[in-house]
Amino acid sequence: MSLIIQDRNIQGIIFDMDGTMIDNMMVHHRAWQKKLAEYGQVLSLNEVKERIHGVNEEILEREFGDQFTPEKRRQIAAEKEATYREIYRPELQLISGLTDFLDRLDKEGIPYGIGTAAPGENANFVLDELQLRDRFKTMIHAGHVTKGKPNPEVFEKAANAMQVSLQNCIVFEDSPTGAEAADRGGALSVILTTTHLPEEFAHLSNIIQFIDNYTGLNIF
């Protein structure tokens, strides 16, 4: 089945993960704040929220330039993610209403996948801890791409894996960077307001809806 939304023939749904499927971004922000401070980069939580986004190694290269070797950047990134998982495991749950929305997509026969900037360890952590792996047609994470958001590569690969065009997908996102990636790839977006305010997306024209959670969501 497909949907007609804004003259688009919607044939697939792509979900970002952090802040979109699970409300975990403040945990990430605190983990980044702690880890960056260990290496002399002291940022407020607001500064972390504004500046720290995308693939971990790219974040560290932006913040520290060539101060660290690629191997050291990978080490720092892995340490930060291990801390995040330890903190978040007892709180891990899907955003309200998402399970029902996935059930509705299944009923309507619309495929859905994941396109996330999270490293594979974190993406697998969520799918395995919440027993979701068999529900999604594909899961593309940071280890599968060479360019981070706002480049649309992660969404393009997710769409290709579902055998649909990205232009015929709706991308669920929570960040301006992710929404811009969807826009660059020609996809429409629905934005979860878990992390950013609607006005932060004012420069984008591909957004069809802002939602707090998935409860009662009906795009059909």
Rosetta silent file (secondary structure, phi, psi, omega in degrees, C-alpha in Angstrom):
SEQUENCE: MSLIIQDRNIQGIIFDMDGTMIDNMMVHHRAWQKKLAEYGQVLSLNEVKERIHGVNEEILEREFGDQFTPEKRRQIAAEKEATYREIYRPELQLISGLTDFLDRLDKEGIPYGIGTAAPGENANFVLDELQLRDRFKTMIHAGHVTKGKPNPEVFEKAANAMQVSLQNCIVFEDSPTGAEAADRGGALSVILTTTHLPEEFAHLSNIIQFIDNYTGLNIF
SCORE:     score description
SCORE:     0.000 S_00000001
   1 L     0.000  153.933  173.452    0.000    0.000    0.000 S_00000001
   2 L  -134.450  163.614  179.077    1.043    3.610   -0.442 S_00000001
   3 E  -115.323  150.289  172.854   -0.238    6.957    0.852 S_00000001
   4 E  -107.597  111.134  179.972   -0.804   10.193   -1.016 S_00000001
   5 E  -131.509  123.129 -177.808    0.497   13.099    1.074 S_00000001
   6 L    48.841   47.148  178.970    1.180   16.513   -0.450 S_00000001
   7 L    64.032   14.663  175.441    1.018   14.932   -3.902 S_00000001
   8 E  -100.937  142.084  174.241    3.669   12.395   -2.872 S_00000001
   9 E   -92.095   93.076 -173.396    3.162    8.669   -3.260 S_00000001
  10 E   -79.639  119.842 -175.389    4.452    7.580    0.143 S_00000001
  11 L  -118.650   -2.528 -178.994    5.755    4.014    0.021 S_00000001
  12 E  -163.840  157.926  178.835    7.962    3.798    3.116 S_00000001
  13 E  -122.601  135.124  176.501    8.727    5.258    6.533 S_00000001
  14 E  -121.955  129.526  177.531   12.225    5.878    7.921 S_00000001
  15 E  -107.295  128.571  158.539   12.849    6.540   11.595 S_00000001
  16 L   -65.424  169.251 -178.135   15.838    8.232   13.091 S_00000001
  17 L  -108.359  -66.594 -174.368   16.500    6.599   16.472 S_00000001
  18 E   -66.487  123.376 -179.514   17.860    8.919   19.169 S_00000001
  19 L    81.409   -6.212 -175.931   15.214   11.444   20.184 S_00000001
  20 L  -118.450  -46.530  172.913   12.795    9.975   17.649 S_00000001
  21 L   -95.567  -34.136  178.960   12.156    6.383   18.728 S_00000001
  22 E  -130.651  144.303 -175.802   13.545    6.804   22.225 S_00000001
  23 L   -94.365   77.871 -170.442   13.747    9.995   24.292 S_00000001
  24 L  -121.906    5.563 -169.749   17.429    9.751   25.147 S_00000001
  25 H   -65.725  -34.275  178.897   19.061   12.908   23.853 S_00000001
  26 H   -67.029  -30.733  174.761   19.654   14.509   27.246 S_00000001
  27 H   -64.211  -44.509  176.558   21.498   11.350   28.317 S_00000001
  28 H   -61.145  -43.519 -178.401   23.712   11.723   25.249 S_00000001
  29 H   -61.002  -43.534 -179.843   24.232   15.416   25.966 S_00000001
  30 H   -66.543  -39.432  178.967   25.333   14.721   29.540 S_00000001
  31 H   -64.988  -41.786  176.874   27.629   11.915   28.424 S_00000001
  32 H   -65.317  -43.059 -179.675   29.226   14.159   25.783 S_00000001
  33 H   -57.041  -45.048  179.955   29.585   17.037   28.248 S_00000001
  34 H   -65.593  -45.726 -176.098   31.447   14.771   30.666 S_00000001
  35 H   -68.894  -42.296  178.613   33.672   13.185   28.045 S_00000001
  36 H   -63.263  -38.292  179.937   34.602   16.456   26.303 S_00000001
  37 H   -63.442  -33.099  178.248   35.476   18.049   29.642 S_00000001
  38 H   -60.843  -24.298 -178.781   37.926   15.223   30.325 S_00000001
  39 L  -110.898   21.165  171.259   39.867   16.439   27.291 S_00000001
  40 L    88.368    3.639  179.600   39.681   20.135   28.120 S_00000001
  41 L  -103.080   94.208 -175.348   36.598   21.113   26.099 S_00000001
  42 L   -93.454  115.560 -178.182   34.222   22.552   28.704 S_00000001
  43 L  -126.268  147.332  170.532   30.733   23.211   27.290 S_00000001
  44 L   -73.159  164.223  177.136   27.389   24.026   28.837 S_00000001
  45 H   -61.366  -36.499  177.134   24.523   21.645   28.145 S_00000001
  46 H   -63.523  -40.432  178.323   23.026   24.255   25.810 S_00000001
  47 H   -66.133  -39.923  177.017   26.302   24.446   23.891 S_00000001
  48 H   -60.856  -45.097 -178.808   26.428   20.648   23.668 S_00000001
  49 H   -60.156  -39.040 -176.972   22.848   20.609   22.380 S_00000001
  50 H   -77.628  -35.757 -168.437   23.658   23.182   19.692 S_00000001
  51 H  -104.936  -28.120 -168.959   27.048   21.893   18.576 S_00000001
  52 L   -98.747   96.394  179.700   27.374   18.187   19.224 S_00000001
  53 L  -152.061  153.374  178.514   25.526   16.242   16.539 S_00000001
  54 L   104.502 -161.605 -178.677   26.357   13.732   13.833 S_00000001
  55 L   -72.660  136.949 -172.148   28.879   10.893   13.658 S_00000001
  56 H   -54.812  -47.102 -177.716   31.078   10.690   16.756 S_00000001
  57 H   -64.277  -33.249  176.790   34.431   10.796   14.991 S_00000001
  58 H   -68.804  -38.189  176.522   33.279   13.824   12.980 S_00000001
  59 H   -58.937  -49.138 -177.021   32.211   15.553   16.213 S_00000001
  60 H   -66.221  -35.024  177.168   35.630   15.011   17.772 S_00000001
  61 H   -68.582  -39.496  177.569   37.405   16.207   14.628 S_00000001
  62 H   -63.974  -42.491 -174.248   35.263   19.368   14.556 S_00000001
  63 H   -78.707  -31.945 -172.756   35.861   20.105   18.227 S_00000001
  64 H  -119.934   -0.368 -179.635   39.553   19.191   18.479 S_00000001
  65 L    61.732 -133.963 -178.646   40.881   19.442   14.937 S_00000001
  66 L   -96.444   23.014 -179.796   43.934   17.210   14.442 S_00000001
  67 L   -62.036  -33.000 -177.841   44.694   16.987   18.165 S_00000001
  68 L  -116.074  148.446  172.931   43.815   13.272   18.151 S_00000001
  69 L   -72.741  160.142  175.651   44.691   10.472   15.773 S_00000001
  70 H   -54.362  -37.906  178.674   41.787    8.641   14.104 S_00000001
  71 H   -63.789  -41.603  179.838   42.448    5.709   16.449 S_00000001
  72 H   -67.510  -38.527  177.005   42.243    7.972   19.519 S_00000001
  73 H   -61.155  -41.253  178.178   39.005    9.534   18.250 S_00000001
  74 H   -63.815  -38.210  179.215   37.493    6.065   17.909 S_00000001
  75 H   -64.566  -47.577 -179.532   38.598    5.236   21.450 S_00000001
  76 H   -61.548  -43.065 -179.756   37.067    8.401   22.941 S_00000001
  77 H   -62.182  -42.752 -179.852   33.848    7.832   21.011 S_00000001
  78 H   -64.862  -39.038  178.296   33.593    4.231   22.230 S_00000001
  79 H   -62.450  -44.101 -179.731   34.150    5.293   25.844 S_00000001
  80 H   -62.509  -43.373 -177.408   31.403    7.884   25.604 S_00000001
  81 H   -69.052  -35.343  177.270   28.921    5.419   24.100 S_00000001
  82 H   -63.978  -39.722  176.838   29.645    2.748   26.709 S_00000001
  83 H   -64.030  -43.825  178.422   28.893    5.299   29.428 S_00000001
  84 H   -57.091  -48.034 -177.084   25.676    6.299   27.673 S_00000001
  85 H   -64.302  -38.453  179.131   24.429    2.696   27.473 S_00000001
  86 H   -63.691  -43.018 -179.663   25.202    2.037   31.121 S_00000001
  87 H   -67.342  -41.622 -167.550   23.295    5.142   32.214 S_00000001
  88 H   -86.491  -21.584 -173.756   20.338    4.634   29.912 S_00000001
  89 H   -50.939  -46.594 -178.600   19.666    0.879   30.178 S_00000001
  90 H   -66.688  -19.769 -176.216   17.327    1.088   33.220 S_00000001
  91 H  -102.340   -3.555 -169.805   15.290    3.876   31.548 S_00000001
  92 L   -63.719  123.451  174.033   15.148    2.478   28.011 S_00000001
  93 L  -161.512  157.167  177.093   11.678    2.524   26.451 S_00000001
  94 L   -72.481  151.441  174.235   10.000    3.570   23.225 S_00000001
  95 L   -61.643  142.644 -175.034    8.380    6.989   22.980 S_00000001
  96 L   -51.189  132.411  175.765    4.710    6.790   23.859 S_00000001
  97 L    88.152   -9.898 -174.870    2.455    5.512   21.091 S_00000001
  98 H   -67.762  -39.329  179.749    5.213    4.239   18.800 S_00000001
  99 H   -59.799  -44.155  178.606    4.336    0.555   19.211 S_00000001
 100 H   -63.773  -37.882  179.221    0.731    1.239   18.195 S_00000001
 101 H   -66.387  -39.912  176.660    1.912    3.312   15.224 S_00000001
 102 H   -63.882  -39.557  176.867    4.175    0.468   14.055 S_00000001
 103 H   -59.586  -39.645  179.810    1.231   -1.915   14.382 S_00000001
 104 H   -67.054  -41.038  176.711   -0.789    0.409   12.150 S_00000001
 105 H   -61.133  -41.787  177.337    1.988    0.521    9.547 S_00000001
 106 H   -60.321  -44.681 -178.498    2.074   -3.282    9.577 S_00000001
 107 H   -61.464  -38.343 -178.225   -1.691   -3.416    9.107 S_00000001
 108 H   -83.945   -6.723  178.571   -1.504   -1.013    6.156 S_00000001
 109 L    73.385   29.681 -179.962    1.430   -2.908    4.620 S_00000001
 110 L  -100.919  119.789 -178.381    3.804    0.068    4.649 S_00000001
 111 L   -70.505  151.675  178.554    7.465   -0.894    5.175 S_00000001
 112 E  -143.651  146.686 -179.531    9.566    0.956    7.717 S_00000001
 113 E  -142.298 -176.436 -177.424   13.241    1.091    8.573 S_00000001
 114 E  -121.598  135.805  172.131   15.796    2.980   10.638 S_00000001
 115 E  -131.870  100.555 -170.820   18.386    5.501    9.488 S_00000001
 116 L  -125.412  147.811  173.945   20.410    6.676   12.465 S_00000001
 117 L   -81.731   -3.098  179.706   23.651    8.517   13.135 S_00000001
 118 L   -67.044  148.195  173.746   24.099    6.307   16.195 S_00000001
 119 L   -66.910  159.367 -176.469   26.991    3.836   16.191 S_00000001
 120 H   -56.033  -38.004 -179.120   26.095    0.214   15.611 S_00000001
 121 H   -59.749  -40.329 -179.484   26.564   -0.738   19.268 S_00000001
 122 H   -73.751  -40.941  179.305   23.888    1.738   20.346 S_00000001
 123 H   -63.333  -43.831  178.427   21.474    0.898   17.562 S_00000001
 124 H   -67.206  -35.329  176.120   21.776   -2.808   18.306 S_00000001
 125 H   -55.422  -46.543 -178.520   21.435   -2.071   22.040 S_00000001
 126 H   -67.501  -49.459 -176.723   18.007   -0.511   21.431 S_00000001
 127 H   -63.588  -39.552 -177.175   16.713   -3.173   19.046 S_00000001
 128 H   -76.953  -43.701 -179.001   17.892   -6.065   21.199 S_00000001
 129 H   -63.849  -35.542 -178.324   16.928   -4.674   24.616 S_00000001
 130 L   -97.977    4.004  176.805   13.424   -3.796   23.346 S_00000001
 131 L    54.282   51.999 -176.630   13.142   -6.928   21.164 S_00000001
 132 L  -110.531   -4.900 -168.090   12.416   -4.903   18.027 S_00000001
 133 H   -56.535  -39.673 -175.512   14.874   -6.352   15.538 S_00000001
 134 H   -75.459  -10.396 -176.608   12.356   -8.430   13.595 S_00000001
 135 H   -80.957  -32.393 -171.109    9.953   -5.519   13.118 S_00000001
 136 L   -94.307  139.573 -179.528   12.135   -3.286   10.947 S_00000001
 137 L   -69.354  -30.843  179.618   12.911   -3.965    7.300 S_00000001
 138 L  -157.942  158.416  173.616   16.364   -2.445    7.657 S_00000001
 139 E  -140.674  111.416  178.545   18.587   -0.609   10.106 S_00000001
 140 E  -106.103  125.464 -178.876   21.315    1.679    8.754 S_00000001
 141 L  -122.551 -174.552 -173.893   23.664    3.150   11.359 S_00000001
 142 H   -58.716  -31.122 -179.055   26.821    5.269   11.450 S_00000001
 143 H   -71.530   -9.857 -178.491   29.012    2.307   10.583 S_00000001
 144 H   -98.006   -3.595 -174.894   27.236    1.907    7.255 S_00000001
 145 L  -126.809  160.721  176.889   27.880    5.419    5.928 S_00000001
 146 L  -106.806  -13.768 -178.726   30.818    7.617    5.063 S_00000001
 147 L  -128.129  129.800  178.644   29.034   10.956    5.431 S_00000001
 148 L   -82.842  167.052  174.032   27.044   12.087    8.468 S_00000001
 149 L   -59.447  141.139   18.600   23.853   14.122    8.508 S_00000001
 150 L   -85.492    7.395  171.174   22.952   16.609    7.035 S_00000001
 151 L   -65.126  137.399 -175.050   24.200   14.489    4.134 S_00000001
 152 L   -82.505    9.900 -172.744   21.249   12.222    3.232 S_00000001
 153 H   -53.467  -43.907 -176.208   23.357    9.082    2.740 S_00000001
 154 H   -63.176  -37.574  178.638   21.951    7.234    5.776 S_00000001
 155 H   -74.829  -36.575  177.711   18.360    7.798    4.622 S_00000001
 156 H   -61.681  -41.391  179.877   19.175    6.949    1.015 S_00000001
 157 H   -69.054  -37.324  177.092   20.637    3.623    2.094 S_00000001
 158 H   -63.973  -44.706  178.824   17.635    2.865    4.302 S_00000001
 159 H   -63.110  -44.065  179.554   15.243    3.622    1.441 S_00000001
 160 H   -60.489  -39.590 -179.981   17.277    1.532   -0.988 S_00000001
 161 H   -65.362  -27.597  177.203   17.232   -1.403    1.450 S_00000001
 162 L   -90.015   -0.543  179.279   13.423   -1.173    1.520 S_00000001
 163 L    61.413   41.452  173.235   13.421   -0.974   -2.298 S_00000001
 164 L  -132.853  163.449  176.276   11.670    2.387   -2.381 S_00000001
 165 L   -82.365  141.469  176.895   12.784    5.865   -3.410 S_00000001
 166 H   -60.107  -32.993  178.253   13.716    8.256   -0.619 S_00000001
 167 H   -64.209  -16.291  178.014   11.523   10.846   -2.344 S_00000001
 168 H  -106.861   25.986  178.647    8.599    8.511   -1.619 S_00000001
 169 E  -120.247  155.384  165.005    9.362    8.230    2.101 S_00000001
 170 E  -105.963  129.514  178.265    8.450   10.131    5.238 S_00000001
 171 E  -103.596  125.797  174.002   11.385   10.545    7.617 S_00000001
 172 E   -93.099  122.800 -174.530   10.681   10.860   11.333 S_00000001
 173 E  -138.138  168.681  175.413   13.347   13.052   12.944 S_00000001
 174 L  -127.062   -9.009 -173.951   13.971   15.173   16.015 S_00000001
 175 L  -120.670  149.567  174.062   16.840   17.443   14.945 S_00000001
 176 H   -57.983  -36.646  179.563   17.242   20.241   12.394 S_00000001
 177 H   -64.278  -43.188  178.431   20.331   18.456   11.063 S_00000001
 178 H   -67.956  -40.911  178.267   18.380   15.251   10.488 S_00000001
 179 H   -64.448  -36.052  176.773   15.434   17.079    8.956 S_00000001
 180 H   -65.911  -38.032  176.919   17.838   18.881    6.636 S_00000001
 181 H   -61.075  -42.978  177.377   19.300   15.520    5.602 S_00000001
 182 H   -62.361  -42.926 -179.922   15.804   14.319    4.740 S_00000001
 183 H   -62.095  -44.303  179.170   15.153   17.538    2.820 S_00000001
 184 H   -62.316  -28.965  178.298   18.381   17.199    0.840 S_00000001
 185 L   -87.632   -1.248  176.945   17.290   13.695   -0.089 S_00000001
 186 L    86.423   14.679 -177.589   13.880   14.910   -1.220 S_00000001
 187 L   -98.323  152.327  169.807   11.874   13.328    1.615 S_00000001
 188 E   -79.171  159.465 -178.780    9.093   14.773    3.730 S_00000001
 189 E  -133.492  145.879  164.060    9.581   14.863    7.520 S_00000001
 190 E  -113.540  133.015 -173.217    7.581   14.539   10.706 S_00000001
 191 E  -109.272  126.865  169.478    9.385   16.076   13.675 S_00000001
 192 E   -83.858  127.782 -176.607    9.379   14.792   17.263 S_00000001
 193 L   -91.297   39.962  178.768    9.730   17.773   19.602 S_00000001
 194 L   -75.723  -26.521 -169.018   11.710   15.810   22.179 S_00000001
 195 L  -125.541  -35.606 -175.033   14.898   17.800   21.678 S_00000001
 196 L  -128.498  153.717  178.814   14.309   20.950   19.608 S_00000001
 197 L   -82.904  151.006 -179.310   11.614   23.600   19.333 S_00000001
 198 H   -54.377  -35.341 -177.989    9.545   23.946   16.139 S_00000001
 199 H   -64.966  -18.514  178.102   11.018   27.383   15.425 S_00000001
 200 H   -73.472   -8.681 -179.844   14.447   25.789   15.039 S_00000001
 201 H  -107.659   12.114 -171.806   13.147   24.146   11.851 S_00000001
 202 L   -61.634  -24.245 -178.197   11.819   27.344   10.288 S_00000001
 203 L   -80.463   -3.072 -175.723   14.381   27.238    7.446 S_00000001
 204 L  -108.456  141.897 -176.579   13.058   23.878    6.199 S_00000001
 205 L  -111.227    3.817 -175.312   10.084   23.390    3.890 S_00000001
 206 L   -97.150    5.568 -173.939    9.782   19.585    3.952 S_00000001
 207 E   -90.581  127.254 -177.743    8.129   19.279    7.381 S_00000001
 208 E  -102.998  -16.576 -177.145    4.498   18.168    7.394 S_00000001
 209 E  -166.377  146.249  169.350    3.878   17.863   11.131 S_00000001
 210 E  -111.091  134.076  179.456    5.336   18.411   14.621 S_00000001
 211 E  -135.729  149.698  175.348    4.401   15.875   17.310 S_00000001
 212 L   -81.498  -35.881  178.585    5.232   15.381   20.998 S_00000001
 213 L  -158.978 -174.065 -174.514    4.836   11.600   20.742 S_00000001
 214 L   -94.849   -0.129 -175.879    3.088    9.019   18.570 S_00000001
 215 L   -61.637  122.409  179.223   -0.085    8.670   20.629 S_00000001
 216 L    74.670    5.400 -178.477   -3.082    8.985   18.328 S_00000001
 217 L   -64.475  131.261  178.108   -0.886    9.782   15.301 S_00000001
 218 L  -139.360  106.854  178.551   -2.734    9.151   12.056 S_00000001
 219 L  -104.168    8.919 -175.075   -1.066    9.933    8.749 S_00000001
 220 L   -92.810    0.000    0.000   -3.383    7.702    6.750 S_00000001
